Amino acid sequence: MNHSGRIVQINISPGGVPKHPIVQARVTFDRIEGDSWNDTGHHGLPGQAICLLSMELIAELQAEGYPLFPGALGENFTTVGIDYRQIRPGDMMESLP
């Protein structure tokens, strides 16, 4: 399936939230370099390496009164223009130059 969108912000932290913005990141199979978790019993396990959240959802929650911003919920990539309801396990995302 072809998804179109872009990354608004890349976020990391040494553990906990909020995660803080960085300019660029190296993503490995296991994690984004420099990112970690406080609760390693529930986070950072295989298959849990990267968290994505959309600006569209952040805006919806802000409209309901939640004081959110990119990185507040612990996402590594804050995106715009990707409909996560259409993404299925095994879908690939790639960056374009």
NORVEN-V656775 format. One record per backbone hydrogen bond with DSSP energy under -0.5 kcal/mol. CO is the residue of the C=O (numbers start at 1). NH is the residue of the N-H. Records with the same first field share a line. If there is no record, write none. Layout:
CO: NH, NH
This chain:
1: 3
6: 80
9: 78
10: 22
12: 20
13: 36
20: 12
22: 10
25: 27
26: 28, 33
31: 28, 33
32: 35
38: 40
39: 42, 43
45: 48
48: 44
51: 76, 77
53: 79
54: 58
55: 59
56: 60
57: 61
58: 62
59: 63
60: 64
61: 66
62: 65
66: 68
69: 72
71: 19, 74
76: 11
77: 53, 79
78: 8, 9
79: 55
80: 6
81: 83
82: 84
83: 86
84: 87
88: 91
